[in-house]
Amino acid sequence: MSDHCGSVTEDGAAVCVPGACSCSSNAKSNEPIALSLLSVNEIKKTASQSIIQINHNQEQNMWKKIRSALAFGVACIASPCCTPIFVPIALALLAGAPVAVWLSANVGWVYGGLTLLSIISLVLGFRWMGQKNASKGPKPKATIQPLQEINRPLG
C-alpha cells in the first residue's frame, strides 16, 4: 500500500496512486491522481441559488399572467358591447354630480374613449400573454464537476 493512499491535499481533494492503493485498479502510471469534490457548503450554496432563481422565475410568470388577465378584463368591460350597459349605470350613480353632467354632454367622446381603451388593453393583453419567458431557455448546468485527473501520464 502506498503512503499516498487515503491522504488528502491542502484543498481537500483525495489522492490516489493507481495500482498502489487497495482502492484503485492497476494502471500503467504510478503518478498520484487528485480527485476534486465540492464541499457540502458549496453544494448548499449552489442549491439555494438555484431554488431562489426558480422561485423568482415562477413569481415573474405569475405576475405576467395576472397582468395579462387584468388587461383582458379591462378590454372586456370597456368593449363596445358592454359600454351601453355600464355608461348609463355610471351616469345614474353619479346623478347630480358635475362629472355626470359633463359625461352626459359628451357621451359620444366617452363611448369613443372606452372603445379606444378596450382596443389598447386587448392588444396589451395579447402581447403580455405571448411573451416568452427568459427562463425557458437553456438551463444553467450544475457547477458540480466530475472527478478529474490532475496528473495525467504523458504517453
C-alpha positions as CSV (number, residue, x, y, z in Angstrom):
1,M,0.0,0.0,0.0
2,S,1.3,3.5,-0.9
3,D,2.0,6.3,1.6
4,H,-0.4,8.4,-0.6
5,C,-3.4,6.1,-0.1
6,G,-6.2,7.8,1.8
7,S,-4.4,11.1,2.0
8,V,-6.0,14.5,1.3
9,T,-4.4,17.5,-0.4
10,E,-4.5,21.0,1.0
11,D,-7.6,21.9,-0.9
12,G,-9.5,18.8,0.3
13,A,-9.0,16.6,-2.7
14,A,-8.4,12.9,-2.2
15,V,-5.1,11.5,-3.6
16,C,-4.9,8.0,-5.0
17,V,-2.0,6.2,-6.8
18,P,-3.3,3.9,-9.4
19,G,-2.0,0.3,-8.9
20,A,-0.5,1.1,-5.5
21,C,-3.7,1.7,-3.4
22,S,-6.1,-1.0,-2.4
23,C,-8.9,1.2,-3.6
24,S,-7.6,1.5,-7.2
25,S,-7.1,-0.8,-10.1
26,N,-3.8,-1.5,-11.8
27,A,-2.8,1.2,-14.2
28,K,0.2,2.0,-16.4
29,S,1.3,5.0,-14.4
30,N,2.3,5.3,-10.7
31,E,1.7,9.1,-10.6
32,P,-0.9,10.3,-8.0
33,I,-4.4,11.3,-9.2
34,A,-6.1,14.1,-7.2
35,L,-9.9,13.8,-7.1
36,S,-11.7,17.1,-6.6
37,L,-15.1,17.2,-5.0
38,L,-17.3,20.2,-4.0
39,S,-17.7,20.8,-0.3
40,V,-21.0,20.5,1.5
41,N,-21.2,24.3,1.8
42,E,-20.6,24.8,-1.9
43,I,-23.3,22.3,-2.7
44,K,-25.8,24.0,-0.3
45,K,-24.9,27.4,-1.8
46,T,-25.4,26.2,-5.4
47,A,-28.7,24.5,-4.5
48,S,-30.1,27.5,-2.6
49,Q,-29.1,29.8,-5.5
50,S,-30.9,27.6,-8.0
51,I,-34.0,27.4,-5.7
52,I,-34.1,31.2,-5.4
53,Q,-33.8,31.5,-9.2
54,I,-36.6,29.0,-9.8
55,N,-38.9,30.9,-7.3
56,H,-38.1,34.2,-8.9
57,N,-39.0,32.8,-12.3
58,Q,-42.2,31.4,-11.0
59,E,-43.1,34.8,-9.4
60,Q,-42.4,36.6,-12.7
61,N,-44.6,34.1,-14.6
62,M,-47.4,34.6,-12.1
63,W,-47.3,38.4,-12.4
64,K,-47.2,38.1,-16.2
65,K,-50.4,36.0,-16.1
66,I,-52.1,38.4,-13.7
67,R,-51.1,41.4,-15.8
68,S,-52.4,39.8,-19.0
69,A,-55.7,38.7,-17.3
70,L,-56.2,42.2,-15.9
71,A,-55.7,43.7,-19.4
72,F,-58.3,41.3,-20.8
73,G,-60.7,42.2,-18.1
74,V,-60.4,45.9,-18.8
75,A,-60.8,45.2,-22.5
76,C,-64.0,43.2,-21.9
77,I,-65.5,45.9,-19.6
78,A,-64.6,48.8,-21.9
79,S,-65.7,47.0,-25.1
80,P,-68.4,48.5,-27.3
81,C,-70.6,45.5,-26.2
82,C,-70.6,46.4,-22.5
83,T,-70.4,50.3,-22.6
84,P,-74.1,50.7,-23.5
85,I,-74.8,48.9,-20.2
86,F,-72.1,50.4,-17.9
87,V,-72.2,54.1,-19.0
88,P,-75.9,54.7,-18.2
89,I,-75.4,52.8,-14.9
90,A,-72.4,55.1,-14.1
91,L,-74.5,58.2,-15.0
92,A,-77.3,57.1,-12.8
93,L,-74.9,56.5,-9.9
94,L,-73.3,59.9,-10.4
95,A,-76.6,61.7,-10.8
96,G,-76.4,65.3,-9.6
97,A,-72.6,65.4,-9.7
98,P,-70.8,67.8,-12.1
99,V,-69.0,64.7,-13.6
100,A,-72.3,63.2,-14.6
101,V,-73.4,66.5,-16.3
102,W,-70.1,66.6,-18.3
103,L,-70.3,62.9,-19.2
104,S,-73.9,63.2,-20.4
105,A,-73.0,66.3,-22.5
106,N,-70.0,64.4,-24.1
107,V,-71.3,60.9,-24.2
108,G,-70.0,60.3,-27.7
109,W,-66.4,61.0,-26.6
110,V,-67.0,58.7,-23.6
111,Y,-68.0,55.8,-25.9
112,G,-65.1,56.6,-28.2
113,G,-62.6,56.7,-25.4
114,L,-63.8,53.5,-23.9
115,T,-63.6,51.8,-27.3
116,L,-60.1,53.0,-27.7
117,L,-59.2,51.8,-24.1
118,S,-60.7,48.4,-25.0
119,I,-58.6,48.1,-28.1
120,I,-55.4,49.1,-26.4
121,S,-55.9,46.8,-23.4
122,L,-56.8,43.9,-25.7
123,V,-53.6,44.4,-27.7
124,L,-51.5,44.7,-24.5
125,G,-53.2,41.6,-23.1
126,F,-52.3,39.5,-26.1
127,R,-48.8,40.9,-26.2
128,W,-48.2,40.2,-22.5
129,M,-49.8,36.8,-22.7
130,G,-47.5,35.8,-25.7
131,Q,-44.2,37.0,-24.2
132,K,-41.6,34.3,-24.0
133,N,-40.1,33.7,-20.6
134,A,-36.3,34.2,-20.4
135,S,-36.0,31.3,-18.0
136,K,-37.5,28.8,-20.6
137,G,-34.2,28.9,-22.5
138,P,-31.3,26.5,-21.8
139,K,-31.0,25.9,-18.1
140,P,-27.6,26.6,-16.5
141,K,-25.7,23.4,-15.8
142,A,-24.8,22.4,-12.3
143,T,-21.5,23.5,-11.0
144,I,-20.6,20.1,-9.7
145,Q,-17.7,18.9,-11.7
146,P,-16.9,15.2,-12.3
147,L,-13.8,13.6,-10.8
148,Q,-10.8,14.9,-12.7
149,E,-7.3,13.5,-13.2
150,I,-4.8,16.2,-12.3
151,N,-1.5,14.4,-13.2
152,R,-2.0,12.7,-16.5
153,P,0.6,10.3,-17.8
154,L,2.4,11.6,-20.8
155,G,2.1,8.8,-23.3
